[in-house]
């Protein structure tokens, strides 16, 4: 019995050491292409962050407090009574940043967001009014809801090249539905899965591999491909430009009527900056990596902004020049270093 128990103990110890060693290796190995999409970090979003809105679909819940925890981060979140991320405001908001999850930036603490960094450099309030999943149309409506606040003098519209072209096609002024679409709530996870989701790189590799297999089998591949093909010579980028032209023109005309300034902040996807991720991302949806054209969406947007007479603020070159990672490995958003670069770039544009 003693020998048997000893053998069992050695077996358990060996398995434990093996798991620890595997976890260590998993933390060093780079994930496969598309991991920042396939890991699906939004599954960690805290429940109750959003409240339904009759016009915009959803807005951050005033007074909300919570925490976002995933493999790459653990971040406290608070929403003030104006439905902005951060503390209650005690003065006018010179600039209001609107856009999708890149604007909301809940992957980093509020003091490390590009809005906070820009605010510290320009010496003028920069409000964070981002909302996950917003199109440019919705961002325009979000600004309209805040623009009458005394002291608000300008809009920063964040345009995420990764999906805003497509979002502007279907999240238009006809977005509100009857009945309204339900506000996204994170999927339920059992305690063990949530623990792995939040802390294990080994689990992340397995999760990415499983989801990659699902996409490769044809399930949901069309949705992924429609967004990624805009970065590929086989995609028809021209077909989506006109909707974004109209959406940008709308907020240009609105800010002009208010006497406000307008800046569009360009947000490239992770695989455009960390280009080593691009080939695997394209292969995931059956696109030939040899025919990638990663800069085409950005050039199309810059052309649109020039045509419309809108000031462009483009941190792409500064992000490319960084010798550090500027996006998370398992989340396609900027990490703290990325936010620092974007915040400094935005401050220069605003000045």
NULOMAR-939194 format. One record per residue (C-alpha): residue number from 1; x, y, z; residue in three letters. Coordinates in nm, 4 decimals, decimal comma. Example, Ala and Ser with C-alpha at 12.3 -4.5 7.8 and 13.67 -1.06 7.14 Angstrom:
! NULOMAR-939194
<1 <1,2300 -0,4500 0,7800> "ALA">
<2 <1,3670 -0,1060 0,7140> "SER">
***
This chain:
! NULOMAR-939194
<1 <0,0000 0,0000 0,0000> "UNK">
<2 <0,2816 0,2399 0,0890> "UNK">
<3 <0,4574 0,1654 -0,2385> "UNK">
<4 <0,1335 0,2107 -0,4315> "UNK">
<5 <0,0631 0,5439 -0,2653> "UNK">
<6 <0,4170 0,6557 -0,3371> "UNK">
<7 <0,3768 0,5655 -0,7028> "UNK">
<8 <0,0467 0,7496 -0,7219> "UNK">
<9 <0,2072 1,0501 -0,5565> "UNK">
<10 <0,4966 1,0431 -0,8022> "UNK">
<11 <0,2499 1,0111 -1,0913> "UNK">
<12 <0,0459 1,3089 -0,9704> "UNK">
<13 <0,3656 1,5085 -0,9141> "UNK">
<14 <0,4888 1,4204 -1,2618> "UNK">
<15 <0,1619 1,5198 -1,4215> "UNK">
<16 <0,1604 1,8454 -1,2271> "UNK">
<17 <0,5150 1,9292 -1,3314> "UNK">
<18 <0,4250 1,8400 -1,6882> "UNK">
<19 <0,1299 2,0784 -1,6860> "UNK">
<20 <0,3430 2,3547 -1,5341> "UNK">
<21 <0,6145 2,2970 -1,7951> "UNK">
<22 <0,3564 2,2950 -2,0755> "UNK">
<23 <0,2073 2,6185 -1,9457> "UNK">
<24 <0,5526 2,7751 -1,9428> "UNK">
<25 <0,6181 2,6683 -2,3007> "UNK">
<26 <0,2728 2,7944 -2,4075> "UNK">
<27 <0,3514 3,1381 -2,2658> "UNK">
<28 <0,6684 3,1603 -2,4737> "UNK">
<29 <0,5296 3,0246 -2,8013> "UNK">
<30 <0,3607 3,2707 -3,0346> "UNK">
<31 <-0,0015 3,1761 -3,1035> "UNK">
<32 <-0,1089 3,0886 -3,4554> "UNK">
<33 <-0,2280 3,3571 -3,6974> "UNK">
<34 <-0,5683 3,4964 -3,6119> "UNK">
<35 <-0,5382 3,4152 -3,2412> "UNK">
<36 <-0,6410 3,7683 -3,1454> "UNK">
<37 <-0,9680 3,7043 -3,3305> "UNK">
<38 <-1,0257 3,3403 -3,2456> "UNK">
<39 <-0,9605 3,3548 -2,8708> "UNK">
<40 <-1,2649 3,5837 -2,8541> "UNK">
<41 <-1,1620 3,7931 -2,5566> "UNK">
<42 <-1,5016 3,9755 -2,5515> "UNK">
<43 <-1,6373 3,6614 -2,3835> "UNK">
<44 <-1,4786 3,8068 -2,0687> "UNK">
<45 <-1,6903 4,1243 -2,0829> "UNK">
<46 <-1,8577 4,1887 -1,7470> "UNK">
<47 <-2,2336 4,1480 -1,7359> "UNK">
<48 <-2,4346 4,4682 -1,7145> "UNK">
<49 <-2,1820 4,6951 -1,8856> "UNK">
<50 <-2,4411 4,8019 -2,1454> "UNK">
<51 <-2,7984 4,9303 -2,1361> "UNK">
<52 <-3,0349 4,9164 -2,4384> "UNK">
<53 <-3,0836 5,2448 -2,6233> "UNK">
<54 <-3,3807 5,3049 -2,8548> "UNK">
<55 <-3,1735 5,4840 -3,1201> "UNK">
<56 <-2,8145 5,3637 -3,0861> "UNK">
<57 <-2,8837 5,0060 -2,9824> "UNK">
<58 <-2,6855 5,0250 -2,6584> "UNK">
<59 <-2,4873 5,2653 -2,4410> "UNK">
<60 <-2,2615 5,2063 -2,1398> "UNK">
<61 <-2,4682 5,1804 -1,8228> "UNK">
<62 <-2,4349 5,4997 -1,6144> "UNK">
<63 <-2,2847 5,4250 -1,2736> "UNK">
<64 <-2,1586 5,0792 -1,3764> "UNK">
<65 <-1,8535 4,9351 -1,2005> "UNK">
<66 <-1,6929 4,6017 -1,2767> "UNK">
<67 <-1,3793 4,4255 -1,3900> "UNK">
<68 <-1,2603 4,2815 -1,7203> "UNK">
<69 <-1,0368 3,9778 -1,6708> "UNK">
<70 <-0,8858 3,7697 -1,9483> "UNK">
<71 <-0,5482 3,6108 -2,0169> "UNK">
<72 <-0,3796 3,9359 -2,1220> "UNK">
<73 <-0,5200 4,1734 -1,8605> "UNK">
<74 <-0,7196 4,2412 -1,5458> "UNK">
<75 <-0,8790 4,5857 -1,5613> "UNK">
<76 <-1,1267 4,7717 -1,3377> "UNK">
<77 <-1,4044 4,9477 -1,5275> "UNK">
<78 <-1,6268 5,2353 -1,4223> "UNK">
<79 <-1,8844 5,4307 -1,6193> "UNK">
<80 <-1,9868 5,7763 -1,5006> "UNK">
<81 <-2,3301 5,9359 -1,5034> "UNK">
<82 <-2,2741 6,0772 -1,8525> "UNK">
<83 <-2,2265 5,7194 -1,9764> "UNK">
<84 <-1,8534 5,7829 -2,0317> "UNK">
<85 <-1,5708 5,5611 -1,9187> "UNK">
<86 <-1,3925 5,7066 -1,6168> "UNK">
<87 <-1,4580 5,9255 -1,3149> "UNK">
<88 <-1,7368 6,1783 -1,2918> "UNK">
<89 <-1,6427 6,4841 -1,4951> "UNK">
<90 <-1,5849 6,8120 -1,3136> "UNK">
<91 <-1,5508 7,0384 -1,6137> "UNK">
<92 <-1,6204 7,0736 -1,9846> "UNK">
<93 <-1,5122 6,8109 -2,2333> "UNK">
<94 <-1,3071 6,9833 -2,5019> "UNK">
<95 <-1,2913 6,6671 -2,7128> "UNK">
<96 <-1,5228 6,3664 -2,7192> "UNK">
<97 <-1,3844 6,0377 -2,8564> "UNK">
<98 <-1,6495 5,8199 -3,0213> "UNK">
<99 <-1,6187 5,4868 -3,1975> "UNK">
<100 <-1,6091 5,1163 -3,1186> "UNK">
<101 <-1,4143 4,9026 -2,8702> "UNK">
<102 <-1,0844 5,0648 -2,9746> "UNK">
<103 <-1,2256 5,3922 -2,8431> "UNK">
<104 <-1,3676 5,2426 -2,5230> "UNK">
<105 <-1,0331 5,0696 -2,4555> "UNK">
<106 <-1,1422 4,8569 -2,1610> "UNK">
<107 <-0,8405 4,6288 -2,2096> "UNK">
<108 <-0,6171 4,8765 -2,0222> "UNK">
<109 <-0,6736 5,0836 -1,7049> "UNK">
<110 <-0,8406 5,4165 -1,7768> "UNK">
<111 <-0,5251 5,6132 -1,6929> "UNK">
<112 <-0,3349 5,4197 -1,9635> "UNK">
<113 <-0,5860 5,4764 -2,2447> "UNK">
<114 <-0,4891 5,6925 -2,5395> "UNK">
<115 <-0,7597 5,9390 -2,4330> "UNK">
<116 <-0,5975 5,9882 -2,0913> "UNK">
<117 <-0,2510 6,0190 -2,2449> "UNK">
<118 <-0,3678 6,2748 -2,5019> "UNK">
<119 <-0,5539 6,4685 -2,2331> "UNK">
<120 <-0,2401 6,4943 -2,0229> "UNK">
<121 <-0,0415 6,6259 -2,3186> "UNK">
<122 <-0,2901 6,8797 -2,4570> "UNK">
<123 <-0,4112 7,0040 -2,1175> "UNK">
<124 <-0,7747 6,9787 -2,2224> "UNK">
<125 <-1,0418 6,7203 -2,1343> "UNK">
<126 <-1,0719 6,4229 -2,3701> "UNK">
<127 <-1,3864 6,2243 -2,2922> "UNK">
<128 <-1,4032 5,8513 -2,3641> "UNK">
<129 <-1,7451 5,7862 -2,5223> "UNK">
<130 <-1,6532 5,4629 -2,7020> "UNK">
<131 <-1,8972 5,1721 -2,7280> "UNK">
<132 <-1,8166 4,8141 -2,8320> "UNK">
<133 <-1,9353 4,7312 -3,1829> "UNK">
<134 <-2,0365 5,0819 -3,2907> "UNK">
<135 <-2,0349 5,1825 -3,6551> "UNK">
<136 <-1,9516 5,5355 -3,7707> "UNK">
<137 <-2,3259 5,6038 -3,7979> "UNK">
<138 <-2,3750 5,5160 -3,4322> "UNK">
<139 <-2,0636 5,7098 -3,3317> "UNK">
<140 <-2,2166 6,0156 -3,4996> "UNK">
<141 <-2,5355 5,9735 -3,2958> "UNK">
<142 <-2,3347 5,9222 -2,9788> "UNK">
<143 <-2,1541 6,2515 -3,0343> "UNK">
<144 <-2,4822 6,4283 -3,1051> "UNK">
<145 <-2,6064 6,3177 -2,7624> "UNK">
<146 <-2,3053 6,4756 -2,5925> "UNK">
<147 <-2,2245 6,7752 -2,8123> "UNK">
<148 <-2,4620 7,0162 -2,6338> "UNK">
<149 <-2,2715 6,9806 -2,3079> "UNK">
<150 <-2,1094 7,3185 -2,2347> "UNK">
<151 <-1,7478 7,3299 -2,3439> "UNK">
<152 <-1,7576 7,0399 -2,5903> "UNK">
<153 <-1,5718 7,1726 -2,8917> "UNK">
<154 <-1,4825 6,8747 -3,1062> "UNK">
<155 <-1,5240 6,5101 -3,1998> "UNK">
<156 <-1,2563 6,2466 -3,2444> "UNK">
<157 <-1,4121 5,9668 -3,4494> "UNK">
<158 <-1,2142 5,6441 -3,4269> "UNK">
<159 <-1,2334 5,4404 -3,7472> "UNK">
<160 <-1,1234 5,0784 -3,7010> "UNK">
<161 <-1,0061 4,9506 -4,0373> "UNK">
<162 <-1,0666 4,5909 -3,9308> "UNK">
<163 <-1,4460 4,6051 -3,9435> "UNK">
<164 <-1,5855 4,9600 -3,9646> "UNK">
<165 <-1,6236 4,9450 -4,3420> "UNK">
<166 <-1,8491 4,6419 -4,3038> "UNK">
<167 <-2,0233 4,7742 -3,9913> "UNK">
<168 <-2,1116 5,0934 -4,1760> "UNK">
<169 <-2,2976 4,8814 -4,4313> "UNK">
<170 <-2,5383 4,7131 -4,1877> "UNK">
<171 <-2,5306 4,9282 -3,8705> "UNK">
<172 <-2,6759 5,2342 -4,0430> "UNK">
<173 <-2,9594 5,4672 -3,9557> "UNK">
<174 <-3,1895 5,1678 -3,9945> "UNK">
<175 <-3,0108 4,9938 -3,7106> "UNK">
<176 <-3,2856 5,0173 -3,4462> "UNK">
<177 <-3,5117 4,7175 -3,4899> "UNK">
<178 <-3,8562 4,6297 -3,3639> "UNK">
<179 <-3,8255 4,4597 -3,1272> "UNK">
<180 <-3,4806 4,5997 -3,0364> "UNK">
<181 <-3,1852 4,3645 -3,0644> "UNK">
<182 <-3,0782 4,2323 -2,7246> "UNK">
<183 <-2,7678 4,3871 -2,5712> "UNK">
<184 <-2,4741 4,1479 -2,5847> "UNK">
<185 <-2,4139 3,9555 -2,2655> "UNK">
<186 <-2,1075 3,7334 -2,2199> "UNK">
<187 <-2,1702 3,3600 -2,2498> "UNK">
<188 <-2,1972 3,1615 -1,9300> "UNK">
<189 <-1,8802 2,9760 -1,8263> "UNK">
<190 <-1,8372 2,7219 -1,5518> "UNK">
<191 <-1,5828 2,8121 -1,2833> "UNK">
<192 <-1,3076 2,5860 -1,4177> "UNK">
<193 <-1,3366 2,7166 -1,7750> "UNK">
<194 <-1,3411 3,0771 -1,6581> "UNK">
<195 <-1,0285 3,0176 -1,4491> "UNK">
<196 <-0,8490 2,8724 -1,7514> "UNK">
<197 <-0,9794 3,1502 -1,9775> "UNK">
<198 <-0,8402 3,4132 -1,7446> "UNK">
<199 <-0,5034 3,2620 -1,6574> "UNK">
<200 <-0,3850 2,9789 -1,8847> "UNK">
<201 <-0,1866 3,0323 -2,2054> "UNK">
<202 <-0,2015 2,6566 -2,2645> "UNK">
<203 <-0,5807 2,6720 -2,2640> "UNK">
<204 <-0,5623 2,9737 -2,4980> "UNK">
<205 <-0,3614 2,7718 -2,7529> "UNK">
<206 <-0,6146 2,4884 -2,7323> "UNK">
<207 <-0,9120 2,7256 -2,7585> "UNK">
<208 <-0,7623 2,9000 -3,0629> "UNK">
<209 <-0,6894 2,5658 -3,2324> "UNK">
<210 <-1,0435 2,4433 -3,1714> "UNK">
<211 <-1,2044 2,7620 -3,3032> "UNK">
<212 <-0,9686 2,7651 -3,6013> "UNK">
<213 <-1,0859 2,4136 -3,6882> "UNK">
<214 <-1,4479 2,5282 -3,6694> "UNK">
<215 <-1,3784 2,8176 -3,9073> "UNK">
<216 <-1,1827 2,5895 -4,1425> "UNK">
<217 <-1,4778 2,3501 -4,1525> "UNK">
<218 <-1,6891 2,6233 -4,3085> "UNK">
<219 <-1,8883 2,7372 -4,0053> "UNK">
<220 <-1,8933 3,1201 -3,9865> "UNK">
<221 <-1,6134 3,1411 -4,2433> "UNK">
<222 <-1,8181 3,3773 -4,4615> "UNK">
<223 <-1,8432 3,6445 -4,1897> "UNK">
<224 <-1,4706 3,6349 -4,1181> "UNK">
<225 <-1,3852 3,6347 -4,4882> "UNK">
<226 <-1,6031 3,9373 -4,5678> "UNK">
<227 <-1,3993 4,1502 -4,3283> "UNK">
<228 <-1,0558 4,0061 -4,4071> "UNK">
<229 <-1,0905 4,0109 -4,7847> "UNK">
<230 <-1,0765 4,3916 -4,7775> "UNK">
<231 <-0,7063 4,3450 -4,6968> "UNK">
<232 <-0,6609 4,1175 -4,9959> "UNK">
<233 <-0,6391 4,1705 -5,3711> "UNK">
<234 <-0,9350 3,9343 -5,4228> "UNK">
<235 <-1,1649 4,1550 -5,2132> "UNK">
<236 <-1,3757 4,4395 -5,3485> "UNK">
<237 <-1,2839 4,7291 -5,1247> "UNK">
<238 <-1,4502 4,9808 -5,3574> "UNK">
<239 <-1,7912 4,8283 -5,2894> "UNK">
<240 <-1,7867 4,9333 -4,9221> "UNK">
<241 <-1,6309 5,2778 -4,9500> "UNK">
<242 <-1,9451 5,4708 -5,0420> "UNK">
<243 <-2,1355 5,3827 -4,7239> "UNK">
<244 <-1,8458 5,5009 -4,5089> "UNK">
<245 <-1,8198 5,8162 -4,7204> "UNK">
<246 <-2,1821 5,8987 -4,6347> "UNK">
<247 <-2,1358 5,8160 -4,2665> "UNK">
<248 <-1,8274 6,0369 -4,2390> "UNK">
<249 <-1,9959 6,3158 -4,4327> "UNK">
<250 <-2,2860 6,3079 -4,1870> "UNK">
<251 <-2,0716 6,3684 -3,8805> "UNK">
<252 <-1,8661 6,6261 -4,0726> "UNK">
<253 <-2,1819 6,8190 -4,1544> "UNK">
<254 <-2,3101 6,7883 -3,7974> "UNK">
<255 <-1,9894 6,9118 -3,6352> "UNK">
<256 <-1,9709 7,1970 -3,8880> "UNK">
<257 <-2,3264 7,3018 -3,8005> "UNK">
<258 <-2,2293 7,3073 -3,4322> "UNK">
<259 <-1,9080 7,4992 -3,4968> "UNK">
<260 <-1,7103 7,1994 -3,3625> "UNK">
<261 <-1,3850 7,0535 -3,4882> "UNK">
<262 <-1,3577 6,6997 -3,6283> "UNK">
<263 <-1,0657 6,4580 -3,6349> "UNK">
<264 <-1,0786 6,0965 -3,7545> "UNK">
<265 <-0,8368 5,8665 -3,5725> "UNK">
<266 <-0,7241 5,5703 -3,7844> "UNK">
<267 <-0,7040 5,2351 -3,6017> "UNK">
<268 <-0,5301 4,9564 -3,7986> "UNK">
<269 <-0,5894 4,5897 -3,7087> "UNK">
<270 <-0,3244 4,3914 -3,5224> "UNK">
<271 <-0,2232 4,1816 -3,8231> "UNK">
<272 <-0,1388 4,4955 -4,0223> "UNK">
<273 <0,1111 4,6129 -3,7605> "UNK">
<274 <0,2368 4,2704 -3,6449> "UNK">
<275 <0,2520 4,1466 -4,0016> "UNK">
<276 <0,3865 3,8065 -3,8968> "UNK">
<277 <0,0286 3,7303 -3,7924> "UNK">
<278 <-0,1205 3,8216 -4,1301> "UNK">
<279 <-0,0493 3,5098 -4,3375> "UNK">
<280 <-0,2065 3,2726 -4,0866> "UNK">
<281 <-0,5047 3,5030 -4,0498> "UNK">
<282 <-0,5677 3,5036 -4,4249> "UNK">
<283 <-0,5170 3,1280 -4,4574> "UNK">
<284 <-0,7782 3,0775 -4,1861> "UNK">
<285 <-1,0506 3,1926 -4,4269> "UNK">
<286 <-0,9006 3,0520 -4,7472> "UNK">
<287 <-0,7324 3,3696 -4,8749> "UNK">
<288 <-0,3919 3,3365 -5,0432> "UNK">
<289 <-0,1325 3,5228 -4,8299> "UNK">
<290 <0,0690 3,5962 -5,1445> "UNK">
<291 <-0,2090 3,8319 -5,2571> "UNK">
<292 <-0,2465 4,0326 -4,9362> "UNK">
<293 <-0,2765 4,4105 -4,9644> "UNK">
<294 <-0,2701 4,5073 -4,5986> "UNK">
<295 <-0,2490 4,8829 -4,6507> "UNK">
<296 <-0,5345 4,9161 -4,9017> "UNK">
<297 <-0,8123 4,9915 -4,6454> "UNK">
<298 <-0,6017 5,2601 -4,4802> "UNK">
<299 <-0,5181 5,4283 -4,8088> "UNK">
<300 <-0,8862 5,4186 -4,9064> "UNK">
<301 <-0,9831 5,5866 -4,5782> "UNK">
<302 <-0,7145 5,8533 -4,6075> "UNK">
<303 <-0,8394 5,9251 -4,9598> "UNK">
<304 <-1,1960 5,9554 -4,8312> "UNK">
<305 <-1,0971 6,1955 -4,5546> "UNK">
<306 <-0,9007 6,4113 -4,7958> "UNK">
<307 <-1,1975 6,4174 -5,0338> "UNK">
<308 <-1,4337 6,5181 -4,7511> "UNK">
<309 <-1,1982 6,7774 -4,6029> "UNK">
<310 <-1,1729 6,5949 -4,2696> "UNK">
<311 <-0,8535 6,5987 -4,0634> "UNK">
<312 <-0,6946 6,2534 -4,0426> "UNK">
<313 <-0,4884 6,1425 -3,7443> "UNK">
<314 <-0,2954 5,8302 -3,8410> "UNK">
<315 <-0,0705 5,6516 -3,5862> "UNK">
<316 <0,0036 5,3600 -3,8217> "UNK">
<317 <0,3638 5,4538 -3,9012> "UNK">
<318 <0,4427 5,5179 -3,5349> "UNK">
<319 <0,2945 5,1807 -3,4380> "UNK">
<320 <0,4961 5,0080 -3,7120> "UNK">
<321 <0,8146 5,1774 -3,5913> "UNK">
<322 <0,7828 5,0450 -3,2355> "UNK">
<323 <1,0350 4,7798 -3,1325> "UNK">
<324 <0,7820 4,6445 -2,8800> "UNK">
<325 <0,4506 4,4666 -2,9226> "UNK">
<326 <0,1718 4,7217 -2,9421> "UNK">
<327 <-0,1257 4,4805 -2,9487> "UNK">
<328 <-0,2171 4,2023 -2,7097> "UNK">
<329 <-0,1402 3,8471 -2,8193> "UNK">
<330 <-0,4886 3,7056 -2,7569> "UNK">
<331 <-0,6862 4,0255 -2,8006> "UNK">
<332 <-0,6735 4,2410 -3,1129> "UNK">
<333 <-0,6657 4,5716 -2,9232> "UNK">
<334 <-0,3779 4,8013 -2,8301> "UNK">
<335 <-0,1799 4,7162 -2,5179> "UNK">
<336 <-0,0378 4,9868 -2,2901> "UNK">
<337 <0,2533 5,0573 -2,5255> "UNK">
<338 <0,0144 5,0863 -2,8199> "UNK">
<339 <-0,2027 5,3308 -2,6280> "UNK">
<340 <0,1018 5,5407 -2,5404> "UNK">
<341 <0,1942 5,5736 -2,9069> "UNK">
<342 <-0,1630 5,6459 -3,0174> "UNK">
<343 <-0,2152 5,8964 -2,7361> "UNK">
<344 <0,1004 6,0868 -2,8282> "UNK">
<345 <0,0005 6,0867 -3,1953> "UNK">
<346 <-0,3503 6,2087 -3,1158> "UNK">
<347 <-0,2168 6,4862 -2,8932> "UNK">
<348 <-0,0036 6,6133 -3,1815> "UNK">
<349 <-0,3079 6,6070 -3,4113> "UNK">
<350 <-0,5274 6,7914 -3,1605> "UNK">
<351 <-0,2644 7,0561 -3,0949> "UNK">
***
